[in-house]
Amino acid sequence: MHLYYKIFLALFVIFIGFNIYSMDWDLGLWHEENAKFILSFAAAVIGILGVFVFHTMSKFAAKK
């Protein structure tokens, strides 16, 4: 895995951990106060998926 992919993967995992820690679980998952954390959590998950897709594409390009 390229260095950039590893850096972004670690960054997205840190974002996910911070968002899980910051949510107020007593209010409920879909409360207005938790909306910003849910949006950031979803963006981090999409970012992780993007990192794996880009890494896979770079491996296919290297085989040519």
PyRosetta script that sets phi, psi and omega in degrees:
from pyrosetta import init, pose_from_sequence

init()
pose = pose_from_sequence("MHLYYKIFLALFVIFIGFNIYSMDWDLGLWHEENAKFILSFAAAVIGILGVFVFHTMSKFAAKK")
pose.set_psi(1, 135.0)
pose.set_omega(1, -179.2)
pose.set_phi(2, -66.9)
pose.set_psi(2, 157.8)
pose.set_omega(2, -177.8)
pose.set_phi(3, -60.8)
pose.set_psi(3, -39.5)
pose.set_omega(3, -179.3)
pose.set_phi(4, -64.0)
pose.set_psi(4, -40.0)
pose.set_omega(4, 179.2)
pose.set_phi(5, -65.0)
pose.set_psi(5, -39.0)
pose.set_omega(5, 179.1)
pose.set_phi(6, -66.1)
pose.set_psi(6, -40.0)
pose.set_omega(6, 179.5)
pose.set_phi(7, -64.1)
pose.set_psi(7, -47.4)
pose.set_omega(7, -179.8)
pose.set_phi(8, -67.5)
pose.set_psi(8, -35.4)
pose.set_omega(8, 177.2)
pose.set_phi(9, -63.0)
pose.set_psi(9, -45.5)
pose.set_omega(9, 177.8)
pose.set_phi(10, -63.7)
pose.set_psi(10, -40.6)
pose.set_omega(10, 179.9)
pose.set_phi(11, -63.1)
pose.set_psi(11, -43.5)
pose.set_omega(11, 178.9)
pose.set_phi(12, -67.2)
pose.set_psi(12, -36.3)
pose.set_omega(12, 177.5)
pose.set_phi(13, -66.2)
pose.set_psi(13, -38.4)
pose.set_omega(13, 176.4)
pose.set_phi(14, -64.6)
pose.set_psi(14, -41.5)
pose.set_omega(14, 177.0)
pose.set_phi(15, -60.1)
pose.set_psi(15, -43.7)
pose.set_omega(15, 179.8)
pose.set_phi(16, -63.0)
pose.set_psi(16, -45.1)
pose.set_omega(16, 178.9)
pose.set_phi(17, -61.8)
pose.set_psi(17, -41.9)
pose.set_omega(17, 178.8)
pose.set_phi(18, -63.9)
pose.set_psi(18, -41.3)
pose.set_omega(18, -178.7)
pose.set_phi(19, -68.7)
pose.set_psi(19, -38.1)
pose.set_omega(19, 176.8)
pose.set_phi(20, -65.9)
pose.set_psi(20, -39.1)
pose.set_omega(20, 179.3)
pose.set_phi(21, -68.3)
pose.set_psi(21, -36.3)
pose.set_omega(21, -173.3)
pose.set_phi(22, -81.8)
pose.set_psi(22, -17.3)
pose.set_omega(22, -178.6)
pose.set_phi(23, -66.7)
pose.set_psi(23, 143.1)
pose.set_omega(23, 175.4)
pose.set_phi(24, -94.1)
pose.set_psi(24, 98.4)
pose.set_omega(24, -171.8)
pose.set_phi(25, -71.1)
pose.set_psi(25, -20.1)
pose.set_omega(25, 178.4)
pose.set_phi(26, -70.4)
pose.set_psi(26, -27.5)
pose.set_omega(26, -179.7)
pose.set_phi(27, -77.1)
pose.set_psi(27, -25.4)
pose.set_omega(27, -175.8)
pose.set_phi(28, 108.6)
pose.set_psi(28, 157.9)
pose.set_omega(28, -173.9)
pose.set_phi(29, -68.8)
pose.set_psi(29, -37.5)
pose.set_omega(29, -173.2)
pose.set_phi(30, -100.0)
pose.set_psi(30, 20.2)
pose.set_omega(30, 177.2)
pose.set_phi(31, -72.8)
pose.set_psi(31, 155.0)
pose.set_omega(31, -178.0)
pose.set_phi(32, -59.0)
pose.set_psi(32, -36.3)
pose.set_omega(32, -179.1)
pose.set_phi(33, -65.2)
pose.set_psi(33, -28.4)
pose.set_omega(33, -178.2)
pose.set_phi(34, -93.0)
pose.set_psi(34, -2.9)
pose.set_omega(34, -175.5)
pose.set_phi(35, -61.8)
pose.set_psi(35, -41.1)
pose.set_omega(35, -179.1)
pose.set_phi(36, -66.5)
pose.set_psi(36, -32.3)
pose.set_omega(36, 178.8)
pose.set_phi(37, -75.3)
pose.set_psi(37, -34.9)
pose.set_omega(37, 178.3)
pose.set_phi(38, -67.1)
pose.set_psi(38, -41.2)
pose.set_omega(38, 179.0)
pose.set_phi(39, -63.7)
pose.set_psi(39, -43.9)
pose.set_omega(39, 179.1)
pose.set_phi(40, -67.6)
pose.set_psi(40, -37.2)
pose.set_omega(40, 176.7)
pose.set_phi(41, -62.2)
pose.set_psi(41, -44.7)
pose.set_omega(41, 179.3)
pose.set_phi(42, -64.8)
pose.set_psi(42, -39.3)
pose.set_omega(42, 178.2)
pose.set_phi(43, -64.9)
pose.set_psi(43, -37.7)
pose.set_omega(43, 178.1)
pose.set_phi(44, -67.7)
pose.set_psi(44, -39.2)
pose.set_omega(44, 177.8)
pose.set_phi(45, -64.9)
pose.set_psi(45, -43.2)
pose.set_omega(45, 176.8)
pose.set_phi(46, -63.8)
pose.set_psi(46, -36.8)
pose.set_omega(46, 176.7)
pose.set_phi(47, -63.5)
pose.set_psi(47, -41.1)
pose.set_omega(47, 177.8)
pose.set_phi(48, -64.4)
pose.set_psi(48, -42.7)
pose.set_omega(48, 176.7)
pose.set_phi(49, -61.8)
pose.set_psi(49, -40.3)
pose.set_omega(49, 177.7)
pose.set_phi(50, -63.3)
pose.set_psi(50, -40.0)
pose.set_omega(50, 178.0)
pose.set_phi(51, -61.1)
pose.set_psi(51, -44.1)
pose.set_omega(51, 179.8)
pose.set_phi(52, -67.8)
pose.set_psi(52, -36.3)
pose.set_omega(52, 177.2)
pose.set_phi(53, -65.8)
pose.set_psi(53, -46.0)
pose.set_omega(53, 179.8)
pose.set_phi(54, -64.5)
pose.set_psi(54, -37.6)
pose.set_omega(54, 178.1)
pose.set_phi(55, -65.3)
pose.set_psi(55, -42.2)
pose.set_omega(55, 178.4)
pose.set_phi(56, -64.5)
pose.set_psi(56, -41.9)
pose.set_omega(56, 178.8)
pose.set_phi(57, -64.1)
pose.set_psi(57, -37.5)
pose.set_omega(57, 179.7)
pose.set_phi(58, -69.5)
pose.set_psi(58, -31.5)
pose.set_omega(58, 176.5)
pose.set_phi(59, -68.6)
pose.set_psi(59, -38.7)
pose.set_omega(59, 177.6)
pose.set_phi(60, -66.6)
pose.set_psi(60, -38.4)
pose.set_omega(60, 179.9)
pose.set_phi(61, -67.9)
pose.set_psi(61, -32.3)
pose.set_omega(61, -179.0)
pose.set_phi(62, -72.9)
pose.set_psi(62, -25.9)
pose.set_omega(62, -178.9)
pose.set_phi(63, -74.8)
pose.set_psi(63, -20.0)
pose.set_omega(63, -177.4)
pose.set_phi(64, -69.4)
pose.dump_pdb("model.pdb")
